[in-house]
Amino acid sequence: IEDIICFPGTRREILKRINDWIRDASPANRVLWICGMAGRGKSTIASTVVHDWKSRASCAIFHF
């Protein structure tokens, strides 16, 4: 199954915020909740983050 990811160059700000959150080693705020109306791209954003981090580091990402 091919990953469905964000079109290159789109959603840069939210992807940067999520990547900054992942890199933050502080114990506070260890849960990231992505919410929004149906069809707005939440799953695509999450899939993009997973796709980008697959080869970078071991990182626990739960996507459902």
PyRosetta script that sets phi, psi and omega in degrees:
from pyrosetta import init, pose_from_sequence

init()
pose = pose_from_sequence("IEDIICFPGTRREILKRINDWIRDASPANRVLWICGMAGRGKSTIASTVVHDWKSRASCAIFHF")
pose.set_psi(1, 128.1)
pose.set_omega(1, 179.8)
pose.set_phi(2, -81.0)
pose.set_psi(2, 138.9)
pose.set_omega(2, 177.7)
pose.set_phi(3, -68.2)
pose.set_psi(3, 138.8)
pose.set_omega(3, 172.3)
pose.set_phi(4, -96.9)
pose.set_psi(4, 114.7)
pose.set_omega(4, -176.9)
pose.set_phi(5, -123.5)
pose.set_psi(5, 166.1)
pose.set_omega(5, 179.3)
pose.set_phi(6, -62.1)
pose.set_psi(6, 146.2)
pose.set_omega(6, 175.5)
pose.set_phi(7, -60.6)
pose.set_psi(7, 135.1)
pose.set_omega(7, -177.8)
pose.set_phi(8, -51.9)
pose.set_psi(8, 133.2)
pose.set_omega(8, 178.2)
pose.set_phi(9, 88.6)
pose.set_psi(9, -4.9)
pose.set_omega(9, 179.2)
pose.set_phi(10, -101.4)
pose.set_psi(10, 160.2)
pose.set_omega(10, 176.2)
pose.set_phi(11, 55.5)
pose.set_psi(11, 32.8)
pose.set_omega(11, -177.3)
pose.set_phi(12, -60.4)
pose.set_psi(12, -42.8)
pose.set_omega(12, -176.0)
pose.set_phi(13, -64.2)
pose.set_psi(13, -48.8)
pose.set_omega(13, -179.0)
pose.set_phi(14, -67.0)
pose.set_psi(14, -38.5)
pose.set_omega(14, 178.1)
pose.set_phi(15, -64.9)
pose.set_psi(15, -37.9)
pose.set_omega(15, 176.6)
pose.set_phi(16, -64.8)
pose.set_psi(16, -43.6)
pose.set_omega(16, 179.5)
pose.set_phi(17, -61.9)
pose.set_psi(17, -41.0)
pose.set_omega(17, 179.4)
pose.set_phi(18, -67.6)
pose.set_psi(18, -44.2)
pose.set_omega(18, 179.1)
pose.set_phi(19, -63.7)
pose.set_psi(19, -38.2)
pose.set_omega(19, 175.5)
pose.set_phi(20, -63.1)
pose.set_psi(20, -41.2)
pose.set_omega(20, 178.5)
pose.set_phi(21, -62.5)
pose.set_psi(21, -42.4)
pose.set_omega(21, 179.7)
pose.set_phi(22, -63.2)
pose.set_psi(22, -41.1)
pose.set_omega(22, -177.4)
pose.set_phi(23, -73.6)
pose.set_psi(23, -19.4)
pose.set_omega(23, -178.5)
pose.set_phi(24, -71.1)
pose.set_psi(24, 116.1)
pose.set_omega(24, -175.8)
pose.set_phi(25, -87.3)
pose.set_psi(25, -0.7)
pose.set_omega(25, -179.1)
pose.set_phi(26, -66.3)
pose.set_psi(26, 147.3)
pose.set_omega(26, -176.4)
pose.set_phi(27, -71.9)
pose.set_psi(27, -18.0)
pose.set_omega(27, 179.9)
pose.set_phi(28, -75.2)
pose.set_psi(28, 151.0)
pose.set_omega(28, 174.8)
pose.set_phi(29, 58.4)
pose.set_psi(29, 52.4)
pose.set_omega(29, -179.2)
pose.set_phi(30, -89.6)
pose.set_psi(30, 5.6)
pose.set_omega(30, 175.2)
pose.set_phi(31, -118.8)
pose.set_psi(31, 128.7)
pose.set_omega(31, 176.6)
pose.set_phi(32, -109.9)
pose.set_psi(32, 122.9)
pose.set_omega(32, -178.3)
pose.set_phi(33, -110.7)
pose.set_psi(33, 118.4)
pose.set_omega(33, 177.4)
pose.set_phi(34, -102.7)
pose.set_psi(34, 119.1)
pose.set_omega(34, -178.7)
pose.set_phi(35, -130.7)
pose.set_psi(35, 158.3)
pose.set_omega(35, 179.1)
pose.set_phi(36, 164.8)
pose.set_psi(36, 173.5)
pose.set_omega(36, -179.1)
pose.set_phi(37, -65.8)
pose.set_psi(37, 156.8)
pose.set_omega(37, 178.2)
pose.set_phi(38, -58.9)
pose.set_psi(38, 140.0)
pose.set_omega(38, 175.8)
pose.set_phi(39, 81.9)
pose.set_psi(39, 9.9)
pose.set_omega(39, -177.8)
pose.set_phi(40, -92.7)
pose.set_psi(40, -2.9)
pose.set_omega(40, 173.9)
pose.set_phi(41, 103.4)
pose.set_psi(41, 14.6)
pose.set_omega(41, -179.9)
pose.set_phi(42, -59.6)
pose.set_psi(42, -47.0)
pose.set_omega(42, -179.9)
pose.set_phi(43, -66.2)
pose.set_psi(43, -36.7)
pose.set_omega(43, 178.6)
pose.set_phi(44, -66.6)
pose.set_psi(44, -40.2)
pose.set_omega(44, 176.9)
pose.set_phi(45, -62.9)
pose.set_psi(45, -47.3)
pose.set_omega(45, 179.4)
pose.set_phi(46, -61.4)
pose.set_psi(46, -42.3)
pose.set_omega(46, 178.6)
pose.set_phi(47, -63.5)
pose.set_psi(47, -37.1)
pose.set_omega(47, 178.5)
pose.set_phi(48, -64.6)
pose.set_psi(48, -43.7)
pose.set_omega(48, 179.0)
pose.set_phi(49, -62.1)
pose.set_psi(49, -46.4)
pose.set_omega(49, 178.7)
pose.set_phi(50, -60.3)
pose.set_psi(50, -46.4)
pose.set_omega(50, -179.9)
pose.set_phi(51, -58.1)
pose.set_psi(51, -45.0)
pose.set_omega(51, -178.1)
pose.set_phi(52, -67.9)
pose.set_psi(52, -32.4)
pose.set_omega(52, -175.7)
pose.set_phi(53, -92.2)
pose.set_psi(53, -9.5)
pose.set_omega(53, -177.8)
pose.set_phi(54, -53.0)
pose.set_psi(54, -43.0)
pose.set_omega(54, -176.1)
pose.set_phi(55, -99.8)
pose.set_psi(55, -3.7)
pose.set_omega(55, -176.7)
pose.set_phi(56, -83.2)
pose.set_psi(56, -53.5)
pose.set_omega(56, -173.1)
pose.set_phi(57, -160.8)
pose.set_psi(57, 165.2)
pose.set_omega(57, 173.6)
pose.set_phi(58, -79.1)
pose.set_psi(58, 125.5)
pose.set_omega(58, -174.9)
pose.set_phi(59, -148.1)
pose.set_psi(59, 132.0)
pose.set_omega(59, 179.5)
pose.set_phi(60, -84.5)
pose.set_psi(60, 112.6)
pose.set_omega(60, 178.5)
pose.set_phi(61, -127.0)
pose.set_psi(61, 122.1)
pose.set_omega(61, 177.4)
pose.set_phi(62, -108.7)
pose.set_psi(62, 124.4)
pose.set_omega(62, -172.6)
pose.set_phi(63, -129.2)
pose.set_psi(63, 114.0)
pose.set_omega(63, 178.9)
pose.set_phi(64, -143.6)
pose.dump_pdb("model.pdb")
